[in-house]
Amino acid sequence: MTSTSTVSKRPRKTEPTITSKDDFISQAGSNLADGEVKKAKQKKSQIPVIIPPQLLDNLDKHIEATMTGLSRSSWICQAIKEKLDKDNP
């Protein structure tokens, strides 16, 4: 018995059409009027890091036990920052 499925293209995003200069101007600050401010994303780099398996297991257990909700990567970055701040007052 064979199974067939249909694959369709992802729908294109449609940008709202701006018909006049007034529409454009009123839309320009709409996110700021609601008190919403876009945060600038920091550029991040990916680097290979070699961590012994036992240390990684201990880290994962610690993160899970503290229930901070941080990802492993976020926790490691936070630990590095704390160490740098401590060593360079």
N, CA, C and O atoms as CSV, one atom per row, in Angstrom:
chain,resi,resn,atom,element,x,y,z
A,1,MET,N,N,0.846,-1.175,0.000
A,1,MET,CA,C,0.000,0.000,0.000
A,1,MET,C,C,0.893,1.240,0.000
A,1,MET,O,O,1.774,1.367,0.850
A,2,THR,N,N,0.679,2.125,-0.917
A,2,THR,CA,C,1.479,3.337,-1.005
A,2,THR,C,C,0.671,4.531,-0.516
A,2,THR,O,O,-0.550,4.599,-0.659
A,3,SER,N,N,1.399,5.450,0.057
A,3,SER,CA,C,0.761,6.661,0.572
A,3,SER,C,C,1.272,7.852,-0.225
A,3,SER,O,O,2.471,7.977,-0.475
A,4,THR,N,N,0.384,8.696,-0.610
A,4,THR,CA,C,0.792,9.889,-1.331
A,4,THR,C,C,0.361,11.114,-0.547
A,4,THR,O,O,-0.685,11.121,0.103
A,5,SER,N,N,1.166,12.126,-0.619
A,5,SER,CA,C,0.797,13.383,0.036
A,5,SER,C,C,1.087,14.522,-0.930
A,5,SER,O,O,1.940,14.422,-1.812
A,6,THR,N,N,0.377,15.564,-0.740
A,6,THR,CA,C,0.531,16.724,-1.601
A,6,THR,C,C,1.404,17.750,-0.895
A,6,THR,O,O,1.171,18.084,0.266
A,7,VAL,N,N,2.387,18.236,-1.588
A,7,VAL,CA,C,3.264,19.265,-1.054
A,7,VAL,C,C,2.945,20.551,-1.784
A,7,VAL,O,O,2.975,20.606,-3.014
A,8,SER,N,N,2.643,21.573,-1.025
A,8,SER,CA,C,2.337,22.849,-1.664
A,8,SER,C,C,3.336,23.894,-1.211
A,8,SER,O,O,3.972,23.748,-0.167
A,9,LYS,N,N,3.468,24.931,-1.988
A,9,LYS,CA,C,4.387,26.007,-1.664
A,9,LYS,C,C,3.870,26.788,-0.470
A,9,LYS,O,O,2.666,26.902,-0.244
A,10,ARG,N,N,4.815,27.320,0.282
A,10,ARG,CA,C,4.460,28.159,1.413
A,10,ARG,C,C,3.834,29.446,0.882
A,10,ARG,O,O,4.331,30.018,-0.088
A,11,PRO,N,N,2.753,29.907,1.504
A,11,PRO,CA,C,2.120,31.130,1.006
A,11,PRO,C,C,3.048,32.327,1.178
A,11,PRO,O,O,3.788,32.422,2.158
A,12,ARG,N,N,2.996,33.204,0.243
A,12,ARG,CA,C,3.827,34.406,0.289
A,12,ARG,C,C,3.259,35.390,1.300
A,12,ARG,O,O,2.047,35.510,1.475
A,13,LYS,N,N,4.176,36.088,1.958
A,13,LYS,CA,C,3.740,37.134,2.883
A,13,LYS,C,C,3.320,38.341,2.063
A,13,LYS,O,O,3.999,38.734,1.114
A,14,THR,N,N,2.219,38.909,2.434
A,14,THR,CA,C,1.775,40.094,1.716
A,14,THR,C,C,1.963,41.303,2.612
A,14,THR,O,O,1.534,41.313,3.765
A,15,GLU,N,N,2.584,42.281,2.088
A,15,GLU,CA,C,2.791,43.530,2.803
A,15,GLU,C,C,1.536,44.384,2.662
A,15,GLU,O,O,0.899,44.396,1.609
A,16,PRO,N,N,1.188,45.092,3.724
A,16,PRO,CA,C,0.017,45.963,3.599
A,16,PRO,C,C,0.275,47.043,2.553
A,16,PRO,O,O,1.362,47.618,2.492
A,17,THR,N,N,-0.713,47.303,1.752
A,17,THR,CA,C,-0.549,48.311,0.713
A,17,THR,C,C,-0.787,49.698,1.291
A,17,THR,O,O,-1.753,49.924,2.019
A,18,ILE,N,N,0.082,50.597,0.968
A,18,ILE,CA,C,-0.027,51.974,1.430
A,18,ILE,C,C,-0.459,52.801,0.234
A,18,ILE,O,O,0.234,52.867,-0.781
A,19,THR,N,N,-1.604,53.421,0.370
A,19,THR,CA,C,-2.176,54.108,-0.785
A,19,THR,C,C,-1.825,55.583,-0.839
A,19,THR,O,O,-1.869,56.181,-1.914
A,20,SER,N,N,-1.478,56.183,0.285
A,20,SER,CA,C,-1.160,57.611,0.251
A,20,SER,C,C,-0.039,57.937,1.225
A,20,SER,O,O,0.354,57.111,2.049
A,21,LYS,N,N,0.461,59.150,1.113
A,21,LYS,CA,C,1.510,59.605,2.028
A,21,LYS,C,C,0.986,59.632,3.458
A,21,LYS,O,O,1.726,59.312,4.388
A,22,ASP,N,N,-0.269,60.006,3.648
A,22,ASP,CA,C,-0.835,60.074,4.992
A,22,ASP,C,C,-0.892,58.693,5.642
A,22,ASP,O,O,-0.626,58.551,6.836
A,23,ASP,N,N,-1.239,57.680,4.855
A,23,ASP,CA,C,-1.248,56.313,5.379
A,23,ASP,C,C,0.156,55.894,5.817
A,23,ASP,O,O,0.342,55.276,6.866
A,24,PHE,N,N,1.130,56.245,4.988
A,24,PHE,CA,C,2.515,55.901,5.291
A,24,PHE,C,C,2.970,56.585,6.580
A,24,PHE,O,O,3.585,55.948,7.435
A,25,ILE,N,N,2.679,57.850,6.721
A,25,ILE,CA,C,3.091,58.612,7.897
A,25,ILE,C,C,2.395,58.092,9.154
A,25,ILE,O,O,3.031,57.976,10.202
A,26,SER,N,N,1.123,57.784,9.071
A,26,SER,CA,C,0.402,57.299,10.247
A,26,SER,C,C,0.880,55.911,10.663
A,26,SER,O,O,0.827,55.560,11.841
A,27,GLN,N,N,1.341,55.131,9.706
A,27,GLN,CA,C,1.830,53.787,10.007
A,27,GLN,C,C,3.233,53.824,10.594
A,27,GLN,O,O,3.607,52.917,11.338
A,28,ALA,N,N,4.009,54.834,10.283
A,28,ALA,CA,C,5.415,54.886,10.644
A,28,ALA,C,C,5.666,54.761,12.140
A,28,ALA,O,O,6.595,54.058,12.536
A,29,GLY,N,N,4.890,55.403,12.972
A,29,GLY,CA,C,5.124,55.332,14.406
A,29,GLY,C,C,4.115,54.491,15.140
A,29,GLY,O,O,3.981,54.616,16.357
A,30,SER,N,N,3.401,53.640,14.440
A,30,SER,CA,C,2.322,52.884,15.077
A,30,SER,C,C,2.816,51.966,16.185
A,30,SER,O,O,2.127,51.796,17.191
A,31,ASN,N,N,3.992,51.371,16.024
A,31,ASN,CA,C,4.477,50.480,17.078
A,31,ASN,C,C,4.971,51.265,18.294
A,31,ASN,O,O,4.972,50.732,19.403
A,32,LEU,N,N,5.381,52.492,18.112
A,32,LEU,CA,C,5.831,53.309,19.234
A,32,LEU,C,C,4.655,53.892,20.006
A,32,LEU,O,O,4.755,54.123,21.211
A,33,ALA,N,N,3.552,54.130,19.324
A,33,ALA,CA,C,2.372,54.695,19.977
A,33,ALA,C,C,1.800,53.724,21.001
A,33,ALA,O,O,1.220,54.150,22.000
A,34,ASP,N,N,1.956,52.440,20.769
A,34,ASP,CA,C,1.451,51.430,21.691
A,34,ASP,C,C,2.445,51.126,22.808
A,34,ASP,O,O,2.211,50.217,23.604
A,35,GLY,N,N,3.544,51.866,22.882
A,35,GLY,CA,C,4.549,51.635,23.903
A,35,GLY,C,C,5.474,50.476,23.583
A,35,GLY,O,O,6.207,50.001,24.450
A,36,GLU,N,N,5.441,50.035,22.376
A,36,GLU,CA,C,6.244,48.899,21.958
A,36,GLU,C,C,7.526,49.424,21.322
A,36,GLU,O,O,7.474,50.229,20.392
A,37,VAL,N,N,8.653,48.980,21.809
A,37,VAL,CA,C,9.923,49.410,21.253
A,37,VAL,C,C,10.670,48.167,20.773
A,37,VAL,O,O,10.825,47.195,21.512
A,38,LYS,N,N,11.118,48.216,19.549
A,38,LYS,CA,C,11.863,47.086,19.025
A,38,LYS,C,C,13.264,47.094,19.616
A,38,LYS,O,O,13.935,48.126,19.651
A,39,LYS,N,N,13.689,45.933,20.077
A,39,LYS,CA,C,15.043,45.794,20.604
A,39,LYS,C,C,15.969,45.439,19.452
A,39,LYS,O,O,15.634,44.624,18.593
A,40,ALA,N,N,17.129,46.062,19.451
A,40,ALA,CA,C,18.107,45.749,18.425
A,40,ALA,C,C,18.738,44.399,18.761
A,40,ALA,O,O,19.246,44.205,19.865
A,41,LYS,N,N,18.704,43.484,17.824
A,41,LYS,CA,C,19.281,42.168,18.058
A,41,LYS,C,C,20.798,42.273,17.986
A,41,LYS,O,O,21.363,42.884,17.080
A,42,GLN,N,N,21.427,41.659,18.966
A,42,GLN,CA,C,22.875,41.632,18.956
A,42,GLN,C,C,23.344,40.557,17.994
A,42,GLN,O,O,22.769,39.471,17.920
A,43,LYS,N,N,24.383,40.873,17.268
A,43,LYS,CA,C,24.942,39.901,16.351
A,43,LYS,C,C,25.687,38.856,17.168
A,43,LYS,O,O,26.500,39.199,18.027
A,44,LYS,N,N,25.415,37.599,16.906
A,44,LYS,CA,C,26.029,36.516,17.654
A,44,LYS,C,C,26.873,35.675,16.719
A,44,LYS,O,O,26.594,35.567,15.525
A,45,SER,N,N,27.915,35.080,17.290
A,45,SER,CA,C,28.782,34.191,16.532
A,45,SER,C,C,28.669,32.786,17.092
A,45,SER,O,O,28.487,32.595,18.294
A,46,GLN,N,N,28.777,31.832,16.229
A,46,GLN,CA,C,28.799,30.442,16.665
A,46,GLN,C,C,30.236,29.967,16.676
A,46,GLN,O,O,30.980,30.146,15.711
A,47,ILE,N,N,30.615,29.347,17.807
A,47,ILE,CA,C,31.967,28.804,17.914
A,47,ILE,C,C,31.880,27.390,18.477
A,47,ILE,O,O,31.009,27.102,19.298
A,48,PRO,N,N,32.767,26.518,18.045
A,48,PRO,CA,C,32.773,25.177,18.642
A,48,PRO,C,C,33.438,25.233,20.010
A,48,PRO,O,O,34.505,25.827,20.162
A,49,VAL,N,N,32.814,24.620,20.996
A,49,VAL,CA,C,33.368,24.555,22.343
A,49,VAL,C,C,33.378,23.094,22.752
A,49,VAL,O,O,32.378,22.393,22.600
A,50,ILE,N,N,34.502,22.638,23.269
A,50,ILE,CA,C,34.614,21.253,23.699
A,50,ILE,C,C,34.389,21.210,25.205
A,50,ILE,O,O,35.141,21.806,25.975
A,51,ILE,N,N,33.335,20.490,25.616
A,51,ILE,CA,C,32.980,20.369,27.023
A,51,ILE,C,C,32.942,18.885,27.357
A,51,ILE,O,O,32.293,18.112,26.653
A,52,PRO,N,N,33.628,18.477,28.423
A,52,PRO,CA,C,33.588,17.060,28.799
A,52,PRO,C,C,32.148,16.618,29.077
A,52,PRO,O,O,31.368,17.383,29.645
A,53,PRO,N,N,31.791,15.397,28.684
A,53,PRO,CA,C,30.417,14.918,28.836
A,53,PRO,C,C,29.886,15.004,30.271
A,53,PRO,O,O,28.726,15.363,30.475
A,54,GLN,N,N,30.719,14.679,31.268
A,54,GLN,CA,C,30.267,14.714,32.655
A,54,GLN,C,C,29.936,16.146,33.080
A,54,GLN,O,O,28.954,16.370,33.789
A,55,LEU,N,N,30.743,17.105,32.655
A,55,LEU,CA,C,30.479,18.507,32.979
A,55,LEU,C,C,29.185,18.970,32.316
A,55,LEU,O,O,28.403,19.707,32.916
A,56,LEU,N,N,28.968,18.540,31.092
A,56,LEU,CA,C,27.745,18.897,30.376
A,56,LEU,C,C,26.517,18.288,31.057
A,56,LEU,O,O,25.483,18.945,31.179
A,57,ASP,N,N,26.632,17.035,31.500
A,57,ASP,CA,C,25.529,16.409,32.234
A,57,ASP,C,C,25.227,17.175,33.522
A,57,ASP,O,O,24.067,17.422,33.852
A,58,ASN,N,N,26.290,17.548,34.247
A,58,ASN,CA,C,26.101,18.314,35.482
A,58,ASN,C,C,25.433,19.656,35.201
A,58,ASN,O,O,24.564,20.093,35.956
A,59,LEU,N,N,25.836,20.299,34.125
A,59,LEU,CA,C,25.245,21.586,33.756
A,59,LEU,C,C,23.759,21.419,33.441
A,59,LEU,O,O,22.932,22.190,33.927
A,60,ASP,N,N,23.422,20.427,32.640
A,60,ASP,CA,C,22.020,20.199,32.277
A,60,ASP,C,C,21.171,19.903,33.510
A,60,ASP,O,O,20.047,20.391,33.622
A,61,LYS,N,N,21.709,19.099,34.441
A,61,LYS,CA,C,20.980,18.796,35.678
A,61,LYS,C,C,20.787,20.062,36.505
A,61,LYS,O,O,19.720,20.274,37.080
A,62,HIS,N,N,21.808,20.892,36.565
A,62,HIS,CA,C,21.720,22.140,37.330
A,62,HIS,C,C,20.665,23.072,36.729
A,62,HIS,O,O,19.841,23.629,37.454
A,63,ILE,N,N,20.692,23.238,35.432
A,63,ILE,CA,C,19.724,24.122,34.767
A,63,ILE,C,C,18.303,23.610,34.997
A,63,ILE,O,O,17.393,24.391,35.277
A,64,GLU,N,N,18.119,22.294,34.878
A,64,GLU,CA,C,16.795,21.720,35.080
A,64,GLU,C,C,16.343,21.869,36.533
A,64,GLU,O,O,15.174,22.151,36.793
A,65,ALA,N,N,17.272,21.679,37.483
A,65,ALA,CA,C,16.927,21.762,38.906
A,65,ALA,C,C,16.564,23.186,39.328
A,65,ALA,O,O,15.684,23.378,40.166
A,66,THR,N,N,17.237,24.179,38.754
A,66,THR,CA,C,16.967,25.566,39.135
A,66,THR,C,C,15.729,26.113,38.461
A,66,THR,O,O,15.194,27.140,38.879
A,67,MET,N,N,15.270,25.440,37.426
A,67,MET,CA,C,14.053,25.837,36.704
A,67,MET,C,C,14.073,27.316,36.299
A,67,MET,O,O,13.076,28.024,36.445
A,68,THR,N,N,15.206,27.761,35.796
A,68,THR,CA,C,15.335,29.155,35.369
A,68,THR,C,C,14.732,29.395,33.997
A,68,THR,O,O,14.408,30.528,33.645
A,69,GLY,N,N,14.583,28.334,33.228
A,69,GLY,CA,C,14.035,28.487,31.883
A,69,GLY,C,C,15.079,28.938,30.871
A,69,GLY,O,O,14.750,29.219,29.718
A,70,LEU,N,N,16.333,29.008,31.298
A,70,LEU,CA,C,17.394,29.411,30.380
A,70,LEU,C,C,17.826,28.224,29.520
A,70,LEU,O,O,17.792,27.074,29.957
A,71,SER,N,N,18.224,28.524,28.315
A,71,SER,CA,C,18.810,27.492,27.470
A,71,SER,C,C,20.239,27.269,27.940
A,71,SER,O,O,20.803,28.092,28.661
A,72,ARG,N,N,20.808,26.169,27.533
A,72,ARG,CA,C,22.204,25.877,27.881
A,72,ARG,C,C,23.115,26.997,27.376
A,72,ARG,O,O,24.015,27.442,28.088
A,73,SER,N,N,22.880,27.439,26.163
A,73,SER,CA,C,23.702,28.500,25.579
A,73,SER,C,C,23.583,29.802,26.372
A,73,SER,O,O,24.584,30.470,26.629
A,74,SER,N,N,22.361,30.157,26.755
A,74,SER,CA,C,22.159,31.383,27.532
A,74,SER,C,C,22.828,31.288,28.887
A,74,SER,O,O,23.419,32.257,29.363
A,75,TRP,N,N,22.738,30.118,29.511
A,75,TRP,CA,C,23.351,29.931,30.822
A,75,TRP,C,C,24.864,30.082,30.729
A,75,TRP,O,O,25.482,30.736,31.569
A,76,ILE,N,N,25.465,29.468,29.695
A,76,ILE,CA,C,26.918,29.551,29.510
A,76,ILE,C,C,27.342,30.997,29.258
A,76,ILE,O,O,28.336,31.456,29.820
A,77,CYS,N,N,26.591,31.723,28.414
A,77,CYS,CA,C,26.918,33.130,28.142
A,77,CYS,C,C,26.809,33.972,29.410
A,77,CYS,O,O,27.642,34.846,29.648
A,78,GLN,N,N,25.785,33.713,30.224
A,78,GLN,CA,C,25.613,34.443,31.472
A,78,GLN,C,C,26.768,34.140,32.422
A,78,GLN,O,O,27.269,35.050,33.082
A,79,ALA,N,N,27.200,32.886,32.508
A,79,ALA,CA,C,28.311,32.511,33.380
A,79,ALA,C,C,29.610,33.184,32.931
A,79,ALA,O,O,30.394,33.645,33.761
A,80,ILE,N,N,29.830,33.239,31.624
A,80,ILE,CA,C,31.030,33.911,31.102
A,80,ILE,C,C,31.000,35.385,31.458
A,80,ILE,O,O,32.010,35.937,31.895
A,81,LYS,N,N,29.849,36.034,31.277
A,81,LYS,CA,C,29.736,37.455,31.594
A,81,LYS,C,C,29.981,37.715,33.077
A,81,LYS,O,O,30.681,38.661,33.439
A,82,GLU,N,N,29.399,36.866,33.938
A,82,GLU,CA,C,29.611,37.035,35.388
A,82,GLU,C,C,31.093,36.884,35.752
A,82,GLU,O,O,31.610,37.642,36.572
A,83,LYS,N,N,31.760,35.929,35.158
A,83,LYS,CA,C,33.193,35.717,35.417
A,83,LYS,C,C,34.002,36.913,34.928
A,83,LYS,O,O,34.909,37.365,35.627
A,84,LEU,N,N,33.693,37.434,33.745
A,84,LEU,CA,C,34.414,38.598,33.233
A,84,LEU,C,C,34.177,39.836,34.118
A,84,LEU,O,O,35.105,40.598,34.386
A,85,ASP,N,N,32.934,40.025,34.564
A,85,ASP,CA,C,32.611,41.161,35.423
A,85,ASP,C,C,33.348,41.042,36.761
A,85,ASP,O,O,33.824,42.042,37.299
A,86,LYS,N,N,33.441,39.827,37.294
A,86,LYS,CA,C,34.105,39.602,38.562
A,86,LYS,C,C,35.613,39.854,38.452
A,86,LYS,O,O,36.211,40.468,39.335
A,87,ASP,N,N,36.219,39.375,37.365
A,87,ASP,CA,C,37.657,39.517,37.192
A,87,ASP,C,C,38.092,40.906,36.723
A,87,ASP,O,O,39.253,41.281,36.889
A,88,ASN,N,N,37.171,41.665,36.141
A,88,ASN,CA,C,37.481,43.015,35.632
A,88,ASN,C,C,36.521,44.033,36.219
A,88,ASN,O,O,35.613,44.490,35.524
A,89,PRO,N,N,36.701,44.404,37.494
A,89,PRO,CA,C,35.740,45.356,38.112
A,89,PRO,C,C,35.805,46.746,37.547
A,89,PRO,O,O,35.058,47.624,37.978
